[in-house]
Amino acid sequence: MEDIKFKIVKKSSETRARITNFETAHSIIETPVFMPVGTQATVKTLTSDEIDEMGFKIILGNTYHLYLQPGADVIKKAGGLHKFMNWKHAILTDSGGFQVLSLKEIRKIEKDGVMFRSFIDGSKHYFTPEKVIDIEEKIGADIIIPLDICGTYPSNRTLAGKELDITLDWSKRSLKAKTRDDQIMFGVIQGSFYKDLRKKAVDSILSLDFPGVTLGGLSVGEEKELTREMVDYTVSILPEDKPRYLMGVGDPISILEYVKLGVDMFDCVLPTRVARNRTLFTKNGPIKITKAIYREDFTPIEDDCNCYTCRTFTKAYLNHLFKAREFLAGRLATIHNLFFLQKLILDIRKSIEDDNFLEFYESFKKRYQQANYK
């Protein structure tokens, strides 16, 4: 397996929080890191330049959606996803397993692969581990994820065990199918909410020597305390010399919690989705910008935020844009929420550097949660 030159830069003396870095074909990735989600080769409402200007060095692309539209061959002809969307930094593509899982009425999981119907036109498609790798190689992401079965919650233990066995077999097949040396493949840890299955997954994935690991099958509807328990346990049995990626987490408090437990990488549609639905992150907790109290509030979302939105407009203006259903509303809110998360990540790194992460964690969490949803 390829060498990604993984380096632990600094570790917290009181928690598992850490700063690491590793090389990809397009960027050196510094962690902790949050990856904005560009499902359709775009982070919704924003340009690649705007994402770059915020300081992000890696984004996420969605294998399932890009395969269906515009198609992997189109992206390959464009010169790969980087050229297609004019993004000069790193890209991670997921396997499509989670999206296929969500299509319960129009998919069928088999030992060799997954049959599903397109949500666009109902056409029938079949994903095998080999086909997914072929798609991801055509897309050309820096980090790729092999096809897996993302379990459900609650889950039947017998079924979870069978699905894990299939996922582990698919992992082996994916490694054999991979041909590009400039792409890094992370192994996926499944096992539902059963610690013995998670242990089996960790042992198997590590034996295959993937350069990084993905904690899959979490944040699928379970209580947050159960997510935390599974993350805590899984990370506790992982080696320190590989990056750890937790899928589907993007709210500020959860990012803090899982950095504390030793997770390095995160992605989620939440910050951009809630932005388009009128919710803005602030250090004092999220606010609903269309509430009446903001109609004549001529101050920025946050006085000390240096994002374009806060430097240029007021809460009253955003309140008006959303109520008038102007497209600009979602853009401005998205800019702020992503900038907020990137600033949080930088502050987390600084606190680890200064070895006061636990103090920062407790301070940020207390302030963020002190007020109810406004």
TORKOL-4160 file (C-alpha; in steps of 0.2 Angstrom, whole numbers, padded with zeros to 4 digits, m for minus):
374
<pt num="1" X="0000" Y="0000" Z="0000"/>
<pt num="2" X="0006" Y="0018" Z="m0004"/>
<pt num="3" X="0016" Y="0028" Z="0009"/>
<pt num="4" X="0006" Y="0044" Z="0013"/>
<pt num="5" X="0020" Y="0051" Z="0024"/>
<pt num="6" X="0009" Y="0053" Z="0039"/>
<pt num="7" X="0016" Y="0063" Z="0053"/>
<pt num="8" X="0009" Y="0067" Z="0071"/>
<pt num="9" X="0014" Y="0085" Z="0074"/>
<pt num="10" X="0007" Y="0087" Z="0092"/>
<pt num="11" X="m0003" Y="0078" Z="0104"/>
<pt num="12" X="m0014" Y="0085" Z="0118"/>
<pt num="13" X="m0007" Y="0079" Z="0135"/>
<pt num="14" X="m0025" Y="0078" Z="0143"/>
<pt num="15" X="m0035" Y="0070" Z="0128"/>
<pt num="16" X="m0033" Y="0060" Z="0112"/>
<pt num="17" X="m0034" Y="0077" Z="0102"/>
<pt num="18" X="m0019" Y="0079" Z="0090"/>
<pt num="19" X="m0012" Y="0088" Z="0075"/>
<pt num="20" X="m0007" Y="0078" Z="0061"/>
<pt num="21" X="m0003" Y="0080" Z="0042"/>
<pt num="22" X="m0001" Y="0069" Z="0027"/>
<pt num="23" X="0002" Y="0071" Z="0008"/>
<pt num="24" X="m0010" Y="0069" Z="m0006"/>
<pt num="25" X="m0007" Y="0072" Z="m0024"/>
<pt num="26" X="m0014" Y="0090" Z="m0023"/>
<pt num="27" X="m0012" Y="0096" Z="m0005"/>
<pt num="28" X="m0004" Y="0092" Z="0012"/>
<pt num="29" X="m0019" Y="0089" Z="0023"/>
<pt num="30" X="m0017" Y="0096" Z="0041"/>
<pt num="31" X="m0029" Y="0089" Z="0054"/>
<pt num="32" X="m0040" Y="0091" Z="0063"/>
<pt num="33" X="m0049" Y="0096" Z="0046"/>
<pt num="34" X="m0067" Y="0098" Z="0041"/>
<pt num="35" X="m0071" Y="0094" Z="0023"/>
<pt num="36" X="m0085" Y="0104" Z="0015"/>
<pt num="37" X="m0097" Y="0093" Z="0004"/>
<pt num="38" X="m0097" Y="0096" Z="m0014"/>
<pt num="39" X="m0110" Y="0082" Z="m0019"/>
<pt num="40" X="m0113" Y="0088" Z="m0037"/>
<pt num="41" X="m0095" Y="0094" Z="m0040"/>
<pt num="42" X="m0100" Y="0110" Z="m0031"/>
<pt num="43" X="m0101" Y="0116" Z="m0013"/>
<pt num="44" X="m0119" Y="0122" Z="m0015"/>
<pt num="45" X="m0120" Y="0141" Z="m0019"/>
<pt num="46" X="m0102" Y="0144" Z="m0019"/>
<pt num="47" X="m0087" Y="0144" Z="m0031"/>
<pt num="48" X="m0071" Y="0134" Z="m0029"/>
<pt num="49" X="m0062" Y="0151" Z="m0027"/>
<pt num="50" X="m0073" Y="0156" Z="m0013"/>
<pt num="51" X="m0070" Y="0139" Z="m0004"/>
<pt num="52" X="m0051" Y="0141" Z="m0007"/>
<pt num="53" X="m0051" Y="0159" Z="0000"/>
<pt num="54" X="m0059" Y="0152" Z="0016"/>
<pt num="55" X="m0043" Y="0141" Z="0019"/>
<pt num="56" X="m0050" Y="0124" Z="0015"/>
<pt num="57" X="m0038" Y="0112" Z="0007"/>
<pt num="58" X="m0049" Y="0097" Z="0004"/>
<pt num="59" X="m0067" Y="0095" Z="m0001"/>
<pt num="60" X="m0079" Y="0080" Z="m0003"/>
<pt num="61" X="m0086" Y="0073" Z="m0019"/>
<pt num="62" X="m0100" Y="0061" Z="m0020"/>
<pt num="63" X="m0097" Y="0045" Z="m0031"/>
<pt num="64" X="m0115" Y="0040" Z="m0032"/>
<pt num="65" X="m0121" Y="0057" Z="m0038"/>
<pt num="66" X="m0107" Y="0060" Z="m0050"/>
<pt num="67" X="m0109" Y="0043" Z="m0057"/>
<pt num="68" X="m0127" Y="0046" Z="m0061"/>
<pt num="69" X="m0124" Y="0064" Z="m0067"/>
<pt num="70" X="m0114" Y="0070" Z="m0077"/>
<pt num="71" X="m0106" Y="0053" Z="m0077"/>
<pt num="72" X="m0088" Y="0047" Z="m0073"/>
<pt num="73" X="m0083" Y="0046" Z="m0092"/>
<pt num="74" X="m0088" Y="0065" Z="m0094"/>
<pt num="75" X="m0078" Y="0069" Z="m0079"/>
<pt num="76" X="m0063" Y="0059" Z="m0085"/>
<pt num="77" X="m0064" Y="0068" Z="m0102"/>
<pt num="78" X="m0064" Y="0085" Z="m0093"/>
<pt num="79" X="m0047" Y="0080" Z="m0086"/>
<pt num="80" X="m0054" Y="0074" Z="m0069"/>
<pt num="81" X="m0065" Y="0082" Z="m0056"/>
<pt num="82" X="m0051" Y="0094" Z="m0051"/>
<pt num="83" X="m0051" Y="0102" Z="m0068"/>
<pt num="84" X="m0070" Y="0100" Z="m0071"/>
<pt num="85" X="m0074" Y="0111" Z="m0055"/>
<pt num="86" X="m0058" Y="0121" Z="m0056"/>
<pt num="87" X="m0052" Y="0115" Z="m0038"/>
<pt num="88" X="m0033" Y="0115" Z="m0036"/>
<pt num="89" X="m0033" Y="0106" Z="m0019"/>
<pt num="90" X="m0037" Y="0089" Z="m0013"/>
<pt num="91" X="m0053" Y="0079" Z="m0015"/>
<pt num="92" X="m0060" Y="0064" Z="m0006"/>
<pt num="93" X="m0074" Y="0054" Z="m0014"/>
<pt num="94" X="m0085" Y="0042" Z="m0004"/>
<pt num="95" X="m0090" Y="0025" Z="m0010"/>
<pt num="96" X="m0109" Y="0029" Z="m0013"/>
<pt num="97" X="m0113" Y="0016" Z="0000"/>
<pt num="98" X="m0123" Y="0028" Z="0011"/>
<pt num="99" X="m0133" Y="0035" Z="m0003"/>
<pt num="100" X="m0137" Y="0017" Z="m0009"/>
<pt num="101" X="m0142" Y="0013" Z="0009"/>
<pt num="102" X="m0155" Y="0027" Z="0009"/>
<pt num="103" X="m0164" Y="0020" Z="m0006"/>
<pt num="104" X="m0172" Y="0006" Z="0003"/>
<pt num="105" X="m0186" Y="0004" Z="m0009"/>
<pt num="106" X="m0176" Y="0004" Z="m0024"/>
<pt num="107" X="m0160" Y="m0006" Z="m0020"/>
<pt num="108" X="m0155" Y="m0024" Z="m0017"/>
<pt num="109" X="m0139" Y="m0029" Z="m0008"/>
<pt num="110" X="m0131" Y="m0045" Z="m0014"/>
<pt num="111" X="m0114" Y="m0053" Z="m0010"/>
<pt num="112" X="m0106" Y="m0047" Z="m0026"/>
<pt num="113" X="m0113" Y="m0029" Z="m0026"/>
<pt num="114" X="m0128" Y="m0018" Z="m0025"/>
<pt num="115" X="m0142" Y="m0016" Z="m0037"/>
<pt num="116" X="m0151" Y="0001" Z="m0036"/>
<pt num="117" X="m0162" Y="0012" Z="m0047"/>
<pt num="118" X="m0157" Y="0030" Z="m0051"/>
<pt num="119" X="m0167" Y="0043" Z="m0041"/>
<pt num="120" X="m0166" Y="0054" Z="m0057"/>
<pt num="121" X="m0175" Y="0043" Z="m0070"/>
<pt num="122" X="m0178" Y="0026" Z="m0062"/>
<pt num="123" X="m0165" Y="0017" Z="m0073"/>
<pt num="124" X="m0157" Y="0001" Z="m0065"/>
<pt num="125" X="m0138" Y="0001" Z="m0060"/>
<pt num="126" X="m0127" Y="m0011" Z="m0052"/>
<pt num="127" X="m0112" Y="m0006" Z="m0041"/>
<pt num="128" X="m0098" Y="m0019" Z="m0037"/>
<pt num="129" X="m0082" Y="m0015" Z="m0027"/>
<pt num="130" X="m0073" Y="m0015" Z="m0044"/>
<pt num="131" X="m0085" Y="m0004" Z="m0053"/>
<pt num="132" X="m0084" Y="0009" Z="m0039"/>
<pt num="133" X="m0065" Y="0009" Z="m0039"/>
<pt num="134" X="m0066" Y="0012" Z="m0058"/>
<pt num="135" X="m0078" Y="0026" Z="m0056"/>
<pt num="136" X="m0067" Y="0034" Z="m0042"/>
<pt num="137" X="m0052" Y="0032" Z="m0053"/>
<pt num="138" X="m0060" Y="0041" Z="m0068"/>
<pt num="139" X="m0066" Y="0055" Z="m0056"/>
<pt num="140" X="m0048" Y="0056" Z="m0050"/>
<pt num="141" X="m0050" Y="0061" Z="m0031"/>
<pt num="142" X="m0035" Y="0061" Z="m0020"/>
<pt num="143" X="m0043" Y="0050" Z="m0007"/>
<pt num="144" X="m0055" Y="0036" Z="m0011"/>
<pt num="145" X="m0067" Y="0025" Z="m0001"/>
<pt num="146" X="m0071" Y="0007" Z="m0006"/>
<pt num="147" X="m0089" Y="0001" Z="m0008"/>
<pt num="148" X="m0096" Y="m0004" Z="0009"/>
<pt num="149" X="m0113" Y="m0008" Z="0017"/>
<pt num="150" X="m0118" Y="0006" Z="0029"/>
<pt num="151" X="m0129" Y="m0002" Z="0042"/>
<pt num="152" X="m0145" Y="0005" Z="0049"/>
<pt num="153" X="m0151" Y="0009" Z="0067"/>
<pt num="154" X="m0157" Y="0000" Z="0076"/>
<pt num="155" X="m0149" Y="m0015" Z="0068"/>
<pt num="156" X="m0151" Y="m0034" Z="0070"/>
<pt num="157" X="m0134" Y="m0041" Z="0076"/>
<pt num="158" X="m0135" Y="m0056" Z="0064"/>
<pt num="159" X="m0138" Y="m0045" Z="0049"/>
<pt num="160" X="m0125" Y="m0033" Z="0055"/>
<pt num="161" X="m0112" Y="m0047" Z="0055"/>
<pt num="162" X="m0117" Y="m0053" Z="0038"/>
<pt num="163" X="m0115" Y="m0035" Z="0031"/>
<pt num="164" X="m0099" Y="m0033" Z="0039"/>
<pt num="165" X="m0092" Y="m0049" Z="0031"/>
<pt num="166" X="m0098" Y="m0043" Z="0014"/>
<pt num="167" X="m0090" Y="m0026" Z="0017"/>
<pt num="168" X="m0073" Y="m0034" Z="0022"/>
<pt num="169" X="m0074" Y="m0045" Z="0007"/>
<pt num="170" X="m0077" Y="m0029" Z="m0004"/>
<pt num="171" X="m0062" Y="m0021" Z="0004"/>
<pt num="172" X="m0051" Y="m0034" Z="m0002"/>
<pt num="173" X="m0058" Y="m0034" Z="m0019"/>
<pt num="174" X="m0056" Y="m0015" Z="m0020"/>
<pt num="175" X="m0038" Y="m0016" Z="m0016"/>
<pt num="176" X="m0035" Y="m0028" Z="m0030"/>
<pt num="177" X="m0045" Y="m0017" Z="m0042"/>
<pt num="178" X="m0036" Y="m0001" Z="m0038"/>
<pt num="179" X="m0023" Y="0004" Z="m0052"/>
<pt num="180" X="m0019" Y="0022" Z="m0049"/>
<pt num="181" X="m0004" Y="0025" Z="m0038"/>
<pt num="182" X="m0008" Y="0044" Z="m0035"/>
<pt num="183" X="m0024" Y="0039" Z="m0026"/>
<pt num="184" X="m0025" Y="0035" Z="m0007"/>
<pt num="185" X="m0038" Y="0022" Z="m0002"/>
<pt num="186" X="m0045" Y="0022" Z="0016"/>
<pt num="187" X="m0052" Y="0006" Z="0024"/>
<pt num="188" X="m0070" Y="0007" Z="0031"/>
<pt num="189" X="m0073" Y="0001" Z="0049"/>
<pt num="190" X="m0091" Y="m0005" Z="0050"/>
<pt num="191" X="m0099" Y="m0016" Z="0063"/>
<pt num="192" X="m0115" Y="m0007" Z="0067"/>
<pt num="193" X="m0116" Y="m0004" Z="0086"/>
<pt num="194" X="m0108" Y="m0020" Z="0092"/>
<pt num="195" X="m0091" Y="m0018" Z="0099"/>
<pt num="196" X="m0086" Y="m0036" Z="0095"/>
<pt num="197" X="m0090" Y="m0033" Z="0077"/>
<pt num="198" X="m0081" Y="m0016" Z="0077"/>
<pt num="199" X="m0066" Y="m0025" Z="0084"/>
<pt num="200" X="m0067" Y="m0038" Z="0070"/>
<pt num="201" X="m0068" Y="m0024" Z="0057"/>
<pt num="202" X="m0053" Y="m0015" Z="0064"/>
<pt num="203" X="m0042" Y="m0031" Z="0065"/>
<pt num="204" X="m0047" Y="m0035" Z="0047"/>
<pt num="205" X="m0045" Y="m0018" Z="0040"/>
<pt num="206" X="m0028" Y="m0016" Z="0048"/>
<pt num="207" X="m0022" Y="m0032" Z="0042"/>
<pt num="208" X="m0025" Y="m0026" Z="0024"/>
<pt num="209" X="m0014" Y="m0011" Z="0028"/>
<pt num="210" X="m0025" Y="0003" Z="0022"/>
<pt num="211" X="m0015" Y="0020" Z="0024"/>
<pt num="212" X="m0030" Y="0028" Z="0033"/>
<pt num="213" X="m0046" Y="0022" Z="0041"/>
<pt num="214" X="m0064" Y="0028" Z="0040"/>
<pt num="215" X="m0077" Y="0026" Z="0054"/>
<pt num="216" X="m0092" Y="0021" Z="0044"/>
<pt num="217" X="m0110" Y="0017" Z="0049"/>
<pt num="218" X="m0112" Y="0030" Z="0063"/>
<pt num="219" X="m0123" Y="0046" Z="0063"/>
<pt num="220" X="m0137" Y="0036" Z="0055"/>
<pt num="221" X="m0151" Y="0041" Z="0067"/>
<pt num="222" X="m0144" Y="0034" Z="0083"/>
<pt num="223" X="m0143" Y="0044" Z="0100"/>
<pt num="224" X="m0127" Y="0055" Z="0100"/>
<pt num="225" X="m0121" Y="0046" Z="0116"/>
<pt num="226" X="m0121" Y="0030" Z="0107"/>
<pt num="227" X="m0111" Y="0038" Z="0093"/>
<pt num="228" X="m0099" Y="0044" Z="0105"/>
<pt num="229" X="m0097" Y="0027" Z="0114"/>
<pt num="230" X="m0094" Y="0019" Z="0097"/>
<pt num="231" X="m0081" Y="0032" Z="0092"/>
<pt num="232" X="m0073" Y="0031" Z="0108"/>
<pt num="233" X="m0071" Y="0012" Z="0108"/>
<pt num="234" X="m0066" Y="0011" Z="0090"/>
<pt num="235" X="m0052" Y="0025" Z="0091"/>
<pt num="236" X="m0046" Y="0017" Z="0107"/>
<pt num="237" X="m0041" Y="0001" Z="0097"/>
<pt num="238" X="m0034" Y="0010" Z="0082"/>
<pt num="239" X="m0015" Y="0013" Z="0079"/>
<pt num="240" X="m0009" Y="0031" Z="0080"/>
<pt num="241" X="0000" Y="0030" Z="0064"/>
<pt num="242" X="m0015" Y="0032" Z="0052"/>
<pt num="243" X="m0027" Y="0046" Z="0049"/>
<pt num="244" X="m0045" Y="0043" Z="0056"/>
<pt num="245" X="m0060" Y="0050" Z="0047"/>
<pt num="246" X="m0077" Y="0050" Z="0054"/>
<pt num="247" X="m0091" Y="0052" Z="0041"/>
<pt num="248" X="m0106" Y="0063" Z="0043"/>
<pt num="249" X="m0102" Y="0075" Z="0057"/>
<pt num="250" X="m0102" Y="0093" Z="0055"/>
<pt num="251" X="m0110" Y="0102" Z="0070"/>
<pt num="252" X="m0097" Y="0112" Z="0080"/>
<pt num="253" X="m0100" Y="0103" Z="0097"/>
<pt num="254" X="m0099" Y="0086" Z="0089"/>
<pt num="255" X="m0083" Y="0091" Z="0080"/>
<pt num="256" X="m0075" Y="0096" Z="0097"/>
<pt num="257" X="m0081" Y="0080" Z="0105"/>
<pt num="258" X="m0073" Y="0069" Z="0092"/>
<pt num="259" X="m0057" Y="0078" Z="0091"/>
<pt num="260" X="m0056" Y="0076" Z="0109"/>
<pt num="261" X="m0058" Y="0057" Z="0106"/>
<pt num="262" X="m0044" Y="0057" Z="0093"/>
<pt num="263" X="m0053" Y="0059" Z="0076"/>
<pt num="264" X="m0044" Y="0069" Z="0063"/>
<pt num="265" X="m0056" Y="0071" Z="0048"/>
<pt num="266" X="m0074" Y="0076" Z="0046"/>
<pt num="267" X="m0087" Y="0080" Z="0033"/>
<pt num="268" X="m0105" Y="0084" Z="0033"/>
<pt num="269" X="m0119" Y="0093" Z="0023"/>
<pt num="270" X="m0126" Y="0101" Z="0039"/>
<pt num="271" X="m0117" Y="0118" Z="0039"/>
<pt num="272" X="m0122" Y="0122" Z="0021"/>
<pt num="273" X="m0139" Y="0114" Z="0022"/>
<pt num="274" X="m0144" Y="0123" Z="0038"/>
<pt num="275" X="m0137" Y="0139" Z="0031"/>
<pt num="276" X="m0149" Y="0138" Z="0016"/>
<pt num="277" X="m0163" Y="0134" Z="0029"/>
<pt num="278" X="m0160" Y="0151" Z="0039"/>
<pt num="279" X="m0149" Y="0144" Z="0053"/>
<pt num="280" X="m0132" Y="0153" Z="0056"/>
<pt num="281" X="m0118" Y="0147" Z="0068"/>
<pt num="282" X="m0112" Y="0159" Z="0081"/>
<pt num="283" X="m0100" Y="0157" Z="0096"/>
<pt num="284" X="m0116" Y="0159" Z="0107"/>
<pt num="285" X="m0125" Y="0145" Z="0098"/>
<pt num="286" X="m0135" Y="0144" Z="0082"/>
<pt num="287" X="m0148" Y="0158" Z="0077"/>
<pt num="288" X="m0163" Y="0157" Z="0066"/>
<pt num="289" X="m0160" Y="0173" Z="0056"/>
<pt num="290" X="m0179" Y="0175" Z="0051"/>
<pt num="291" X="m0185" Y="0178" Z="0068"/>
<pt num="292" X="m0193" Y="0195" Z="0071"/>
<pt num="293" X="m0179" Y="0201" Z="0083"/>
<pt num="294" X="m0167" Y="0202" Z="0068"/>
<pt num="295" X="m0178" Y="0212" Z="0057"/>
<pt num="296" X="m0170" Y="0229" Z="0063"/>
<pt num="297" X="m0154" Y="0222" Z="0069"/>
<pt num="298" X="m0141" Y="0232" Z="0060"/>
<pt num="299" X="m0126" Y="0222" Z="0067"/>
<pt num="300" X="m0116" Y="0208" Z="0059"/>
<pt num="301" X="m0120" Y="0190" Z="0063"/>
<pt num="302" X="m0104" Y="0191" Z="0074"/>
<pt num="303" X="m0094" Y="0207" Z="0077"/>
<pt num="304" X="m0078" Y="0198" Z="0077"/>
<pt num="305" X="m0081" Y="0187" Z="0062"/>
<pt num="306" X="m0070" Y="0191" Z="0047"/>
<pt num="307" X="m0080" Y="0182" Z="0034"/>
<pt num="308" X="m0087" Y="0191" Z="0018"/>
<pt num="309" X="m0105" Y="0191" Z="0025"/>
<pt num="310" X="m0101" Y="0198" Z="0042"/>
<pt num="311" X="m0089" Y="0211" Z="0035"/>
<pt num="312" X="m0102" Y="0217" Z="0022"/>
<pt num="313" X="m0120" Y="0214" Z="0028"/>
<pt num="314" X="m0131" Y="0215" Z="0043"/>
<pt num="315" X="m0143" Y="0203" Z="0052"/>
<pt num="316" X="m0157" Y="0214" Z="0046"/>
<pt num="317" X="m0152" Y="0212" Z="0028"/>
<pt num="318" X="m0151" Y="0193" Z="0029"/>
<pt num="319" X="m0167" Y="0193" Z="0038"/>
<pt num="320" X="m0175" Y="0202" Z="0023"/>
<pt num="321" X="m0166" Y="0192" Z="0010"/>
<pt num="322" X="m0173" Y="0175" Z="0017"/>
<pt num="323" X="m0190" Y="0182" Z="0019"/>
<pt num="324" X="m0190" Y="0189" Z="0001"/>
<pt num="325" X="m0184" Y="0172" Z="m0004"/>
<pt num="326" X="m0168" Y="0179" Z="m0013"/>
<pt num="327" X="m0155" Y="0167" Z="m0019"/>
<pt num="328" X="m0142" Y="0178" Z="m0011"/>
<pt num="329" X="m0148" Y="0173" Z="0006"/>
<pt num="330" X="m0142" Y="0155" Z="0005"/>
<pt num="331" X="m0125" Y="0161" Z="m0002"/>
<pt num="332" X="m0122" Y="0173" Z="0012"/>
<pt num="333" X="m0127" Y="0161" Z="0025"/>
<pt num="334" X="m0116" Y="0147" Z="0018"/>
<pt num="335" X="m0101" Y="0158" Z="0017"/>
<pt num="336" X="m0103" Y="0162" Z="0036"/>
<pt num="337" X="m0106" Y="0145" Z="0042"/>
<pt num="338" X="m0091" Y="0137" Z="0032"/>
<pt num="339" X="m0080" Y="0151" Z="0038"/>
<pt num="340" X="m0086" Y="0148" Z="0056"/>
<pt num="341" X="m0081" Y="0130" Z="0055"/>
<pt num="342" X="m0064" Y="0133" Z="0047"/>
<pt num="343" X="m0061" Y="0146" Z="0061"/>
<pt num="344" X="m0066" Y="0133" Z="0074"/>
<pt num="345" X="m0054" Y="0121" Z="0066"/>
<pt num="346" X="m0040" Y="0133" Z="0066"/>
<pt num="347" X="m0044" Y="0138" Z="0085"/>
<pt num="348" X="m0044" Y="0119" Z="0089"/>
<pt num="349" X="m0027" Y="0116" Z="0081"/>
<pt num="350" X="m0020" Y="0132" Z="0090"/>
<pt num="351" X="m0026" Y="0125" Z="0107"/>
<pt num="352" X="m0018" Y="0108" Z="0104"/>
<pt num="353" X="m0002" Y="0117" Z="0099"/>
<pt num="354" X="m0002" Y="0127" Z="0115"/>
<pt num="355" X="m0008" Y="0111" Z="0125"/>
<pt num="356" X="m0023" Y="0119" Z="0132"/>
<pt num="357" X="m0036" Y="0110" Z="0121"/>
<pt num="358" X="m0046" Y="0104" Z="0136"/>
<pt num="359" X="m0048" Y="0122" Z="0142"/>
<pt num="360" X="m0053" Y="0128" Z="0125"/>
<pt num="361" X="m0065" Y="0113" Z="0123"/>
<pt num="362" X="m0074" Y="0117" Z="0139"/>
<pt num="363" X="m0075" Y="0136" Z="0136"/>
<pt num="364" X="m0081" Y="0134" Z="0118"/>
<pt num="365" X="m0094" Y="0121" Z="0123"/>
<pt num="366" X="m0101" Y="0131" Z="0138"/>
<pt num="367" X="m0103" Y="0147" Z="0128"/>
<pt num="368" X="m0110" Y="0138" Z="0113"/>
<pt num="369" X="m0123" Y="0129" Z="0123"/>
<pt num="370" X="m0127" Y="0142" Z="0136"/>
<pt num="371" X="m0141" Y="0149" Z="0127"/>
<pt num="372" X="m0156" Y="0140" Z="0119"/>
<pt num="373" X="m0158" Y="0140" Z="0100"/>
<pt num="374" X="m0162" Y="0158" Z="0097"/>
